[in-house]
Amino acid sequence: MKTASVLRFAEDLWGLDRLADADKRSNSPAGDCFDFNQSPAKFVPITAPLPPRFFMHQFGDDYFAPDYE
């Protein structure tokens, strides 16, 4: 799937005009990737790999996440 097709999908979904030549030429992935007629999948909770305190911690403006994972 090309990046422009994602943009085309958003344009089609919200009734927007084409924003670029690339998305004018692309196809929306909605036709063969999504089935809007089926029921949504049941929610299944997952276990996070880190404890809740990791996700709730507030970092300062100068914090950059480590790039080692």
PQR file of N, CA, C, O and H, with PARSE charges and radii, in Angstrom:
ATOM      1  N   MET A   1       0.849  -1.167   0.000 -0.4000 1.5000
ATOM      2  CA  MET A   1       0.000   0.000   0.000 -0.0000 2.0000
ATOM      3  C   MET A   1       0.896   1.231   0.000  0.5500 1.7000
ATOM      4  O   MET A   1       1.835   1.330   0.790 -0.5500 1.4000
ATOM      5  N   LYS A   2       0.608   2.130  -0.857 -0.4000 1.5000
ATOM      6  CA  LYS A   2       1.362   3.378  -0.925 -0.0000 2.0000
ATOM      7  C   LYS A   2       0.874   4.342   0.157  0.5500 1.7000
ATOM      8  O   LYS A   2      -0.256   4.244   0.635 -0.5500 1.4000
ATOM      9  H   LYS A   2      -0.155   2.050  -1.499  0.4000 1.0000
ATOM     10  N   THR A   3       1.736   5.254   0.522 -0.4000 1.5000
ATOM     11  CA  THR A   3       1.364   6.265   1.507 -0.0000 2.0000
ATOM     12  C   THR A   3       0.200   7.109   1.007  0.5500 1.7000
ATOM     13  O   THR A   3      -0.680   7.479   1.784 -0.5500 1.4000
ATOM     14  H   THR A   3       2.654   5.333   0.134  0.4000 1.0000
ATOM     15  N   ALA A   4       0.192   7.414  -0.287 -0.4000 1.5000
ATOM     16  CA  ALA A   4      -0.878   8.251  -0.846 -0.0000 2.0000
ATOM     17  C   ALA A   4      -2.238   7.583  -0.716  0.5500 1.7000
ATOM     18  O   ALA A   4      -3.257   8.268  -0.629 -0.5500 1.4000
ATOM     19  H   ALA A   4       0.907   7.114  -0.918  0.4000 1.0000
ATOM     20  N   SER A   5      -2.269   6.256  -0.701 -0.4000 1.5000
ATOM     21  CA  SER A   5      -3.559   5.586  -0.583 -0.0000 2.0000
ATOM     22  C   SER A   5      -4.179   5.807   0.792  0.5500 1.7000
ATOM     23  O   SER A   5      -5.403   5.828   0.919 -0.5500 1.4000
ATOM     24  H   SER A   5      -1.441   5.699  -0.771  0.4000 1.0000
ATOM     25  N   VAL A   6      -3.357   5.970   1.816 -0.4000 1.5000
ATOM     26  CA  VAL A   6      -3.873   6.271   3.159 -0.0000 2.0000
ATOM     27  C   VAL A   6      -4.477   7.673   3.156  0.5500 1.7000
ATOM     28  O   VAL A   6      -5.537   7.903   3.737 -0.5500 1.4000
ATOM     29  H   VAL A   6      -2.362   5.953   1.712  0.4000 1.0000
ATOM     30  N   LEU A   7      -3.799   8.598   2.503 -0.4000 1.5000
ATOM     31  CA  LEU A   7      -4.329   9.958   2.370 -0.0000 2.0000
ATOM     32  C   LEU A   7      -5.627   9.935   1.570  0.5500 1.7000
ATOM     33  O   LEU A   7      -6.579  10.637   1.913 -0.5500 1.4000
ATOM     34  H   LEU A   7      -2.938   8.411   2.031  0.4000 1.0000
ATOM     35  N   ARG A   8      -5.673   9.138   0.512 -0.4000 1.5000
ATOM     36  CA  ARG A   8      -6.888   9.024  -0.308 -0.0000 2.0000
ATOM     37  C   ARG A   8      -8.045   8.487   0.540  0.5500 1.7000
ATOM     38  O   ARG A   8      -9.176   8.959   0.421 -0.5500 1.4000
ATOM     39  H   ARG A   8      -4.901   8.568   0.233  0.4000 1.0000
ATOM     40  N   PHE A   9      -7.764   7.508   1.388 -0.4000 1.5000
ATOM     41  CA  PHE A   9      -8.789   6.943   2.268 -0.0000 2.0000
ATOM     42  C   PHE A   9      -9.360   8.022   3.191  0.5500 1.7000
ATOM     43  O   PHE A   9     -10.577   8.117   3.353 -0.5500 1.4000
ATOM     44  H   PHE A   9      -6.845   7.124   1.484  0.4000 1.0000
ATOM     45  N   ALA A  10      -8.485   8.837   3.798 -0.4000 1.5000
ATOM     46  CA  ALA A  10      -8.950   9.900   4.697 -0.0000 2.0000
ATOM     47  C   ALA A  10      -9.775  10.924   3.921  0.5500 1.7000
ATOM     48  O   ALA A  10     -10.794  11.400   4.420 -0.5500 1.4000
ATOM     49  H   ALA A  10      -7.497   8.760   3.667  0.4000 1.0000
ATOM     50  N   GLU A  11      -9.353  11.263   2.727 -0.4000 1.5000
ATOM     51  CA  GLU A  11     -10.099  12.221   1.911 -0.0000 2.0000
ATOM     52  C   GLU A  11     -11.486  11.681   1.572  0.5500 1.7000
ATOM     53  O   GLU A  11     -12.479  12.405   1.647 -0.5500 1.4000
ATOM     54  H   GLU A  11      -8.524  10.877   2.321  0.4000 1.0000
ATOM     55  N   ASP A  12     -11.544  10.409   1.200 -0.4000 1.5000
ATOM     56  CA  ASP A  12     -12.831   9.794   0.874 -0.0000 2.0000
ATOM     57  C   ASP A  12     -13.728   9.695   2.103  0.5500 1.7000
ATOM     58  O   ASP A  12     -14.931   9.946   2.024 -0.5500 1.4000
ATOM     59  H   ASP A  12     -10.737   9.821   1.139  0.4000 1.0000
ATOM     60  N   LEU A  13     -13.140   9.331   3.235 -0.4000 1.5000
ATOM     61  CA  LEU A  13     -13.898   9.137   4.468 -0.0000 2.0000
ATOM     62  C   LEU A  13     -14.574  10.426   4.924  0.5500 1.7000
ATOM     63  O   LEU A  13     -15.723  10.407   5.364 -0.5500 1.4000
ATOM     64  H   LEU A  13     -12.163   9.127   3.299  0.4000 1.0000
ATOM     65  N   TRP A  14     -13.859  11.542   4.818 -0.4000 1.5000
ATOM     66  CA  TRP A  14     -14.393  12.810   5.289 -0.0000 2.0000
ATOM     67  C   TRP A  14     -14.851  13.741   4.162  0.5500 1.7000
ATOM     68  O   TRP A  14     -15.127  14.916   4.401 -0.5500 1.4000
ATOM     69  H   TRP A  14     -12.926  11.557   4.461  0.4000 1.0000
ATOM     70  N   GLY A  15     -14.930  13.219   2.941 -0.4000 1.5000
ATOM     71  CA  GLY A  15     -15.449  14.006   1.833 -0.0000 2.0000
ATOM     72  C   GLY A  15     -14.586  15.195   1.452  0.5500 1.7000
ATOM     73  O   GLY A  15     -15.102  16.246   1.071 -0.5500 1.4000
ATOM     74  H   GLY A  15     -14.705  12.264   2.746  0.4000 1.0000
ATOM     75  N   LEU A  16     -13.274  15.035   1.551 -0.4000 1.5000
ATOM     76  CA  LEU A  16     -12.355  16.125   1.226 -0.0000 2.0000
ATOM     77  C   LEU A  16     -11.939  16.080  -0.237  0.5500 1.7000
ATOM     78  O   LEU A  16     -11.997  15.026  -0.870 -0.5500 1.4000
ATOM     79  H   LEU A  16     -12.854  14.182   1.860  0.4000 1.0000
ATOM     80  N   ASP A  17     -11.521  17.217  -0.775 -0.4000 1.5000
ATOM     81  CA  ASP A  17     -10.936  17.259  -2.109 -0.0000 2.0000
ATOM     82  C   ASP A  17      -9.562  16.615  -2.069  0.5500 1.7000
ATOM     83  O   ASP A  17      -8.983  16.442  -0.997 -0.5500 1.4000
ATOM     84  H   ASP A  17     -11.474  18.074  -0.261  0.4000 1.0000
ATOM     85  N   ARG A  18      -9.044  16.263  -3.225 -0.4000 1.5000
ATOM     86  CA  ARG A  18      -7.705  15.684  -3.305 -0.0000 2.0000
ATOM     87  C   ARG A  18      -6.680  16.753  -2.951  0.5500 1.7000
ATOM     88  O   ARG A  18      -6.737  17.875  -3.453 -0.5500 1.4000
ATOM     89  H   ARG A  18      -9.515  16.403  -4.096  0.4000 1.0000
ATOM     90  N   LEU A  19      -5.737  16.388  -2.077 -0.4000 1.5000
ATOM     91  CA  LEU A  19      -4.743  17.342  -1.608 -0.0000 2.0000
ATOM     92  C   LEU A  19      -3.467  17.341  -2.439  0.5500 1.7000
ATOM     93  O   LEU A  19      -2.710  18.312  -2.407 -0.5500 1.4000
ATOM     94  H   LEU A  19      -5.690  15.476  -1.669  0.4000 1.0000
ATOM     95  N   ALA A  20      -3.216  16.265  -3.184 -0.4000 1.5000
ATOM     96  CA  ALA A  20      -1.981  16.161  -3.963 -0.0000 2.0000
ATOM     97  C   ALA A  20      -2.219  15.302  -5.195  0.5500 1.7000
ATOM     98  O   ALA A  20      -3.193  14.552  -5.263 -0.5500 1.4000
ATOM     99  H   ALA A  20      -3.831  15.477  -3.210  0.4000 1.0000
ATOM    100  N   ASP A  21      -1.325  15.417  -6.165 -0.4000 1.5000
ATOM    101  CA  ASP A  21      -1.436  14.611  -7.384 -0.0000 2.0000
ATOM    102  C   ASP A  21      -1.303  13.122  -7.091  0.5500 1.7000
ATOM    103  O   ASP A  21      -1.956  12.298  -7.730 -0.5500 1.4000
ATOM    104  H   ASP A  21      -0.534  16.026  -6.110  0.4000 1.0000
ATOM    105  N   ALA A  22      -0.455  12.778  -6.119 -0.4000 1.5000
ATOM    106  CA  ALA A  22      -0.238  11.363  -5.804 -0.0000 2.0000
ATOM    107  C   ALA A  22      -1.515  10.683  -5.334  0.5500 1.7000
ATOM    108  O   ALA A  22      -1.783   9.548  -5.728 -0.5500 1.4000
ATOM    109  H   ALA A  22       0.075  13.448  -5.599  0.4000 1.0000
ATOM    110  N   ASP A  23      -2.304  11.346  -4.507 -0.4000 1.5000
ATOM    111  CA  ASP A  23      -3.529  10.713  -4.031 -0.0000 2.0000
ATOM    112  C   ASP A  23      -4.636  10.762  -5.079  0.5500 1.7000
ATOM    113  O   ASP A  23      -5.601  10.003  -4.981 -0.5500 1.4000
ATOM    114  H   ASP A  23      -2.086  12.268  -4.187  0.4000 1.0000
ATOM    115  N   LYS A  24      -4.524  11.621  -6.062 -0.4000 1.5000
ATOM    116  CA  LYS A  24      -5.465  11.583  -7.186 -0.0000 2.0000
ATOM    117  C   LYS A  24      -5.286  10.299  -7.980  0.5500 1.7000
ATOM    118  O   LYS A  24      -6.255   9.731  -8.485 -0.5500 1.4000
ATOM    119  H   LYS A  24      -3.740  12.237  -6.141  0.4000 1.0000
ATOM    120  N   ARG A  25      -4.041   9.844  -8.087 -0.4000 1.5000
ATOM    121  CA  ARG A  25      -3.734   8.631  -8.857 -0.0000 2.0000
ATOM    122  C   ARG A  25      -3.914   7.349  -8.045  0.5500 1.7000
ATOM    123  O   ARG A  25      -4.063   6.273  -8.624 -0.5500 1.4000
ATOM    124  H   ARG A  25      -3.254  10.305  -7.676  0.4000 1.0000
ATOM    125  N   SER A  26      -3.904   7.444  -6.739 -0.4000 1.5000
ATOM    126  CA  SER A  26      -3.939   6.242  -5.899 -0.0000 2.0000
ATOM    127  C   SER A  26      -5.357   5.720  -5.711  0.5500 1.7000
ATOM    128  O   SER A  26      -6.339   6.398  -6.015 -0.5500 1.4000
ATOM    129  H   SER A  26      -3.783   8.319  -6.269  0.4000 1.0000
ATOM    130  N   ASN A  27      -5.431   4.506  -5.206 -0.4000 1.5000
ATOM    131  CA  ASN A  27      -6.712   3.883  -4.863 -0.0000 2.0000
ATOM    132  C   ASN A  27      -6.851   3.870  -3.352  0.5500 1.7000
ATOM    133  O   ASN A  27      -5.874   3.672  -2.630 -0.5500 1.4000
ATOM    134  H   ASN A  27      -4.633   3.956  -4.960  0.4000 1.0000
ATOM    135  N   SER A  28      -8.059   4.079  -2.884 -0.4000 1.5000
ATOM    136  CA  SER A  28      -8.303   4.000  -1.449 -0.0000 2.0000
ATOM    137  C   SER A  28      -8.230   2.539  -1.016  0.5500 1.7000
ATOM    138  O   SER A  28      -8.749   1.668  -1.714 -0.5500 1.4000
ATOM    139  H   SER A  28      -8.852   4.240  -3.470  0.4000 1.0000
ATOM    140  N   PRO A  29      -7.592   2.250   0.130 -0.5600 1.5000
ATOM    141  CA  PRO A  29      -7.522   0.866   0.599  0.2800 2.0000
ATOM    142  C   PRO A  29      -8.847   0.368   1.179  0.5500 1.7000
ATOM    143  O   PRO A  29      -8.954  -0.801   1.548 -0.5500 1.4000
ATOM    144  N   ALA A  30      -9.840   1.225   1.262 -0.4000 1.5000
ATOM    145  CA  ALA A  30     -11.101   0.843   1.898 -0.0000 2.0000
ATOM    146  C   ALA A  30     -11.783  -0.305   1.171  0.5500 1.7000
ATOM    147  O   ALA A  30     -12.429  -1.139   1.806 -0.5500 1.4000
ATOM    148  H   ALA A  30      -9.753   2.175   0.962  0.4000 1.0000
ATOM    149  N   GLY A  31     -11.652  -0.362  -0.138 -0.4000 1.5000
ATOM    150  CA  GLY A  31     -12.349  -1.379  -0.915 -0.0000 2.0000
ATOM    151  C   GLY A  31     -11.892  -2.793  -0.649  0.5500 1.7000
ATOM    152  O   GLY A  31     -12.707  -3.715  -0.639 -0.5500 1.4000
ATOM    153  H   GLY A  31     -11.127   0.315  -0.654  0.4000 1.0000
ATOM    154  N   ASP A  32     -10.583  -2.986  -0.431 -0.4000 1.5000
ATOM    155  CA  ASP A  32     -10.099  -4.354  -0.249 -0.0000 2.0000
ATOM    156  C   ASP A  32      -9.415  -4.602   1.096  0.5500 1.7000
ATOM    157  O   ASP A  32      -8.938  -5.710   1.343 -0.5500 1.4000
ATOM    158  H   ASP A  32      -9.920  -2.238  -0.440  0.4000 1.0000
ATOM    159  N   CYS A  33      -9.359  -3.612   1.954 -0.4000 1.5000
ATOM    160  CA  CYS A  33      -8.704  -3.796   3.252 -0.0000 2.0000
ATOM    161  C   CYS A  33      -9.669  -3.747   4.435  0.5500 1.7000
ATOM    162  O   CYS A  33      -9.417  -4.349   5.480 -0.5500 1.4000
ATOM    163  H   CYS A  33      -9.747  -2.713   1.753  0.4000 1.0000
ATOM    164  N   PHE A  34     -10.762  -3.033   4.261 -0.4000 1.5000
ATOM    165  CA  PHE A  34     -11.688  -2.831   5.372 -0.0000 2.0000
ATOM    166  C   PHE A  34     -13.074  -3.337   5.005  0.5500 1.7000
ATOM    167  O   PHE A  34     -13.513  -3.213   3.861 -0.5500 1.4000
ATOM    168  H   PHE A  34     -10.966  -2.544   3.413  0.4000 1.0000
ATOM    169  N   ASP A  35     -13.756  -3.911   5.990 -0.4000 1.5000
ATOM    170  CA  ASP A  35     -15.136  -4.334   5.814 -0.0000 2.0000
ATOM    171  C   ASP A  35     -15.963  -3.576   6.852  0.5500 1.7000
ATOM    172  O   ASP A  35     -16.033  -3.972   8.015 -0.5500 1.4000
ATOM    173  H   ASP A  35     -13.400  -4.012   6.919  0.4000 1.0000
ATOM    174  N   PHE A  36     -16.585  -2.486   6.416 -0.4000 1.5000
ATOM    175  CA  PHE A  36     -17.333  -1.645   7.337 -0.0000 2.0000
ATOM    176  C   PHE A  36     -18.698  -2.229   7.690  0.5500 1.7000
ATOM    177  O   PHE A  36     -19.422  -1.645   8.495 -0.5500 1.4000
ATOM    178  H   PHE A  36     -16.529  -2.164   5.471  0.4000 1.0000
ATOM    179  N   ASN A  37     -19.062  -3.360   7.109 -0.4000 1.5000
ATOM    180  CA  ASN A  37     -20.348  -3.988   7.391 -0.0000 2.0000
ATOM    181  C   ASN A  37     -20.273  -5.028   8.499  0.5500 1.7000
ATOM    182  O   ASN A  37     -21.307  -5.410   9.047 -0.5500 1.4000
ATOM    183  H   ASN A  37     -18.473  -3.835   6.455  0.4000 1.0000
ATOM    184  N   GLN A  38     -19.089  -5.489   8.840 -0.4000 1.5000
ATOM    185  CA  GLN A  38     -18.971  -6.513   9.875 -0.0000 2.0000
ATOM    186  C   GLN A  38     -18.968  -5.883  11.263  0.5500 1.7000
ATOM    187  O   GLN A  38     -18.657  -4.702  11.418 -0.5500 1.4000
ATOM    188  H   GLN A  38     -18.249  -5.178   8.395  0.4000 1.0000
ATOM    189  N   SER A  39     -19.309  -6.665  12.249 -0.4000 1.5000
ATOM    190  CA  SER A  39     -19.294  -6.187  13.629 -0.0000 2.0000
ATOM    191  C   SER A  39     -17.861  -6.014  14.100  0.5500 1.7000
ATOM    192  O   SER A  39     -16.976  -6.747  13.658 -0.5500 1.4000
ATOM    193  H   SER A  39     -19.561  -7.624  12.124  0.4000 1.0000
ATOM    194  N   PRO A  40     -17.615  -5.063  14.986 -0.5600 1.5000
ATOM    195  CA  PRO A  40     -16.258  -4.890  15.505  0.2800 2.0000
ATOM    196  C   PRO A  40     -15.830  -6.108  16.312  0.5500 1.7000
ATOM    197  O   PRO A  40     -16.663  -6.813  16.883 -0.5500 1.4000
ATOM    198  N   ALA A  41     -14.534  -6.344  16.352 -0.4000 1.5000
ATOM    199  CA  ALA A  41     -13.988  -7.441  17.140 -0.0000 2.0000
ATOM    200  C   ALA A  41     -14.197  -7.141  18.625  0.5500 1.7000
ATOM    201  O   ALA A  41     -14.217  -5.983  19.043 -0.5500 1.4000
ATOM    202  H   ALA A  41     -13.858  -5.771  15.889  0.4000 1.0000
ATOM    203  N   LYS A  42     -14.350  -8.194  19.401 -0.4000 1.5000
ATOM    204  CA  LYS A  42     -14.530  -8.043  20.843 -0.0000 2.0000
ATOM    205  C   LYS A  42     -13.234  -7.511  21.457  0.5500 1.7000
ATOM    206  O   LYS A  42     -12.140  -7.932  21.080 -0.5500 1.4000
ATOM    207  H   LYS A  42     -14.333  -9.134  19.062  0.4000 1.0000
ATOM    208  N   PHE A  43     -13.368  -6.591  22.399 -0.4000 1.5000
ATOM    209  CA  PHE A  43     -12.203  -6.041  23.082 -0.0000 2.0000
ATOM    210  C   PHE A  43     -11.524  -7.121  23.900  0.5500 1.7000
ATOM    211  O   PHE A  43     -12.175  -7.833  24.665 -0.5500 1.4000
ATOM    212  H   PHE A  43     -14.257  -6.249  22.705  0.4000 1.0000
ATOM    213  N   VAL A  44     -10.225  -7.240  23.740 -0.4000 1.5000
ATOM    214  CA  VAL A  44      -9.436  -8.200  24.502 -0.0000 2.0000
ATOM    215  C   VAL A  44      -8.317  -7.427  25.191  0.5500 1.7000
ATOM    216  O   VAL A  44      -7.426  -6.909  24.518 -0.5500 1.4000
ATOM    217  H   VAL A  44      -9.696  -6.661  23.118  0.4000 1.0000
ATOM    218  N   PRO A  45      -8.345  -7.341  26.515 -0.5600 1.5000
ATOM    219  CA  PRO A  45      -7.270  -6.623  27.202  0.2800 2.0000
ATOM    220  C   PRO A  45      -5.945  -7.367  27.060  0.5500 1.7000
ATOM    221  O   PRO A  45      -5.909  -8.596  27.016 -0.5500 1.4000
ATOM    222  N   ILE A  46      -4.879  -6.614  26.991 -0.4000 1.5000
ATOM    223  CA  ILE A  46      -3.552  -7.220  26.904 -0.0000 2.0000
ATOM    224  C   ILE A  46      -2.723  -6.772  28.094  0.5500 1.7000
ATOM    225  O   ILE A  46      -3.033  -5.763  28.728 -0.5500 1.4000
ATOM    226  H   ILE A  46      -4.908  -5.615  27.026  0.4000 1.0000
ATOM    227  N   THR A  47      -1.688  -7.506  28.394 -0.4000 1.5000
ATOM    228  CA  THR A  47      -0.788  -7.169  29.476 -0.0000 2.0000
ATOM    229  C   THR A  47       0.357  -6.343  28.910  0.5500 1.7000
ATOM    230  O   THR A  47       1.024  -6.774  27.970 -0.5500 1.4000
ATOM    231  H   THR A  47      -1.436  -8.326  27.879  0.4000 1.0000
ATOM    232  N   ALA A  48       0.588  -5.183  29.459 -0.4000 1.5000
ATOM    233  CA  ALA A  48       1.675  -4.326  28.999 -0.0000 2.0000
ATOM    234  C   ALA A  48       3.010  -4.900  29.464  0.5500 1.7000
ATOM    235  O   ALA A  48       3.086  -5.531  30.519 -0.5500 1.4000
ATOM    236  H   ALA A  48       0.046  -4.833  30.223  0.4000 1.0000
ATOM    237  N   PRO A  49       4.065  -4.681  28.674 -0.5600 1.5000
ATOM    238  CA  PRO A  49       5.375  -5.209  29.062  0.2800 2.0000
ATOM    239  C   PRO A  49       6.016  -4.444  30.221  0.5500 1.7000
ATOM    240  O   PRO A  49       6.988  -4.910  30.815 -0.5500 1.4000
ATOM    241  N   LEU A  50       5.470  -3.267  30.538 -0.4000 1.5000
ATOM    242  CA  LEU A  50       6.007  -2.453  31.626 -0.0000 2.0000
ATOM    243  C   LEU A  50       4.885  -2.117  32.601  0.5500 1.7000
ATOM    244  O   LEU A  50       3.712  -2.166  32.232 -0.5500 1.4000
ATOM    245  H   LEU A  50       4.680  -2.888  30.055  0.4000 1.0000
ATOM    246  N   PRO A  51       5.229  -1.776  33.843 -0.5600 1.5000
ATOM    247  CA  PRO A  51       4.191  -1.472  34.847  0.2800 2.0000
ATOM    248  C   PRO A  51       3.475  -0.152  34.541  0.5500 1.7000
ATOM    249  O   PRO A  51       4.012   0.683  33.813 -0.5500 1.4000
ATOM    250  N   PRO A  52       2.274   0.045  35.088 -0.5600 1.5000
ATOM    251  CA  PRO A  52       1.508   1.270  34.835  0.2800 2.0000
ATOM    252  C   PRO A  52       2.268   2.550  35.166  0.5500 1.7000
ATOM    253  O   PRO A  52       2.084   3.564  34.494 -0.5500 1.4000
ATOM    254  N   ARG A  53       3.124   2.520  36.196 -0.4000 1.5000
ATOM    255  CA  ARG A  53       3.830   3.746  36.569 -0.0000 2.0000
ATOM    256  C   ARG A  53       4.732   4.245  35.448  0.5500 1.7000
ATOM    257  O   ARG A  53       4.993   5.445  35.360 -0.5500 1.4000
ATOM    258  H   ARG A  53       3.274   1.696  36.742  0.4000 1.0000
ATOM    259  N   PHE A  54       5.214   3.344  34.588 -0.4000 1.5000
ATOM    260  CA  PHE A  54       6.033   3.769  33.452 -0.0000 2.0000
ATOM    261  C   PHE A  54       5.222   4.637  32.490  0.5500 1.7000
ATOM    262  O   PHE A  54       5.729   5.638  31.985 -0.5500 1.4000
ATOM    263  H   PHE A  54       5.002   2.370  34.659  0.4000 1.0000
ATOM    264  N   PHE A  55       3.988   4.268  32.238 -0.4000 1.5000
ATOM    265  CA  PHE A  55       3.154   4.968  31.273 -0.0000 2.0000
ATOM    266  C   PHE A  55       2.527   6.235  31.851  0.5500 1.7000
ATOM    267  O   PHE A  55       2.158   7.140  31.101 -0.5500 1.4000
ATOM    268  H   PHE A  55       3.576   3.455  32.648  0.4000 1.0000
ATOM    269  N   MET A  56       2.403   6.309  33.167 -0.4000 1.5000
ATOM    270  CA  MET A  56       1.762   7.449  33.815 -0.0000 2.0000
ATOM    271  C   MET A  56       2.748   8.534  34.206  0.5500 1.7000
ATOM    272  O   MET A  56       2.335   9.627  34.592 -0.5500 1.4000
ATOM    273  H   MET A  56       2.703   5.574  33.776  0.4000 1.0000
ATOM    274  N   HIS A  57       4.031   8.259  34.114 -0.4000 1.5000
ATOM    275  CA  HIS A  57       5.052   9.229  34.521 -0.0000 2.0000
ATOM    276  C   HIS A  57       5.036  10.437  33.595  0.5500 1.7000
ATOM    277  O   HIS A  57       4.985  10.283  32.375 -0.5500 1.4000
ATOM    278  H   HIS A  57       4.366   7.370  33.800  0.4000 1.0000
ATOM    279  N   GLN A  58       5.078  11.627  34.161 -0.4000 1.5000
ATOM    280  CA  GLN A  58       5.107  12.860  33.376 -0.0000 2.0000
ATOM    281  C   GLN A  58       6.554  13.311  33.214  0.5500 1.7000
ATOM    282  O   GLN A  58       7.260  13.543  34.195 -0.5500 1.4000
ATOM    283  H   GLN A  58       5.119  11.751  35.153  0.4000 1.0000
ATOM    284  N   PHE A  59       6.979  13.429  31.968 -0.4000 1.5000
ATOM    285  CA  PHE A  59       8.345  13.857  31.681 -0.0000 2.0000
ATOM    286  C   PHE A  59       8.376  15.359  31.437  0.5500 1.7000
ATOM    287  O   PHE A  59       7.370  15.947  31.039 -0.5500 1.4000
ATOM    288  H   PHE A  59       6.405  13.241  31.171  0.4000 1.0000
ATOM    289  N   GLY A  60       9.521  15.977  31.672 -0.4000 1.5000
ATOM    290  CA  GLY A  60       9.707  17.394  31.402 -0.0000 2.0000
ATOM    291  C   GLY A  60       9.780  17.655  29.899  0.5500 1.7000
ATOM    292  O   GLY A  60       9.812  16.717  29.102 -0.5500 1.4000
ATOM    293  H   GLY A  60      10.338  15.500  31.996  0.4000 1.0000
ATOM    294  N   ASP A  61       9.804  18.907  29.522 -0.4000 1.5000
ATOM    295  CA  ASP A  61       9.839  19.288  28.113 -0.0000 2.0000
ATOM    296  C   ASP A  61      11.119  18.872  27.409  0.5500 1.7000
ATOM    297  O   ASP A  61      11.136  18.745  26.185 -0.5500 1.4000
ATOM    298  H   ASP A  61       9.778  19.669  30.168  0.4000 1.0000
ATOM    299  N   ASP A  62      12.179  18.660  28.152 -0.4000 1.5000
ATOM    300  CA  ASP A  62      13.462  18.321  27.531 -0.0000 2.0000
ATOM    301  C   ASP A  62      13.721  16.812  27.479  0.5500 1.7000
ATOM    302  O   ASP A  62      14.829  16.386  27.154 -0.5500 1.4000
ATOM    303  H   ASP A  62      12.166  18.763  29.147  0.4000 1.0000
ATOM    304  N   TYR A  63      12.705  16.005  27.799 -0.4000 1.5000
ATOM    305  CA  TYR A  63      12.883  14.548  27.804 -0.0000 2.0000
ATOM    306  C   TYR A  63      12.770  13.991  26.395  0.5500 1.7000
ATOM    307  O   TYR A  63      11.846  14.328  25.656 -0.5500 1.4000
ATOM    308  H   TYR A  63      11.805  16.351  28.064  0.4000 1.0000
ATOM    309  N   PHE A  64      13.722  13.134  26.027 -0.4000 1.5000
ATOM    310  CA  PHE A  64      13.660  12.400  24.770 -0.0000 2.0000
ATOM    311  C   PHE A  64      13.661  10.913  25.097  0.5500 1.7000
ATOM    312  O   PHE A  64      14.525  10.443  25.839 -0.5500 1.4000
ATOM    313  H   PHE A  64      14.473  12.860  26.627  0.4000 1.0000
ATOM    314  N   ALA A  65      12.716  10.177  24.561 -0.4000 1.5000
ATOM    315  CA  ALA A  65      12.621   8.745  24.832 -0.0000 2.0000
ATOM    316  C   ALA A  65      13.869   8.045  24.309  0.5500 1.7000
ATOM    317  O   ALA A  65      14.382   8.411  23.252 -0.5500 1.4000
ATOM    318  H   ALA A  65      12.015  10.559  23.959  0.4000 1.0000
ATOM    319  N   PRO A  66      14.364   7.046  25.033 -0.5600 1.5000
ATOM    320  CA  PRO A  66      15.547   6.316  24.565  0.2800 2.0000
ATOM    321  C   PRO A  66      15.227   5.549  23.285  0.5500 1.7000
ATOM    322  O   PRO A  66      14.099   5.098  23.084 -0.5500 1.4000
ATOM    323  N   ASP A  67      16.213   5.410  22.441 -0.4000 1.5000
ATOM    324  CA  ASP A  67      16.023   4.747  21.150 -0.0000 2.0000
ATOM    325  C   ASP A  67      16.639   3.343  21.127  0.5500 1.7000
ATOM    326  O   ASP A  67      17.060   2.868  20.072 -0.5500 1.4000
ATOM    327  H   ASP A  67      17.129   5.776  22.604  0.4000 1.0000
ATOM    328  N   TYR A  68      16.691   2.693  22.263 -0.4000 1.5000
ATOM    329  CA  TYR A  68      17.362   1.405  22.322 -0.0000 2.0000
ATOM    330  C   TYR A  68      16.418   0.224  22.186  0.5500 1.7000
ATOM    331  O   TYR A  68      16.884  -0.911  22.092 -0.5500 1.4000
ATOM    332  H   TYR A  68      16.349   3.078  23.120  0.4000 1.0000
ATOM    333  N   GLU A  69      15.106   0.446  22.171 -0.4000 1.5000
ATOM    334  CA  GLU A  69      14.179  -0.688  22.107 -0.0000 2.0000
ATOM    335  C   GLU A  69      13.688  -0.896  20.709  0.5500 1.7000
ATOM    336  O   GLU A  69      12.898  -1.807  20.461 -0.5500 1.4000
ATOM    337  H   GLU A  69      14.727   1.369  22.247  0.4000 1.0000
TER
END
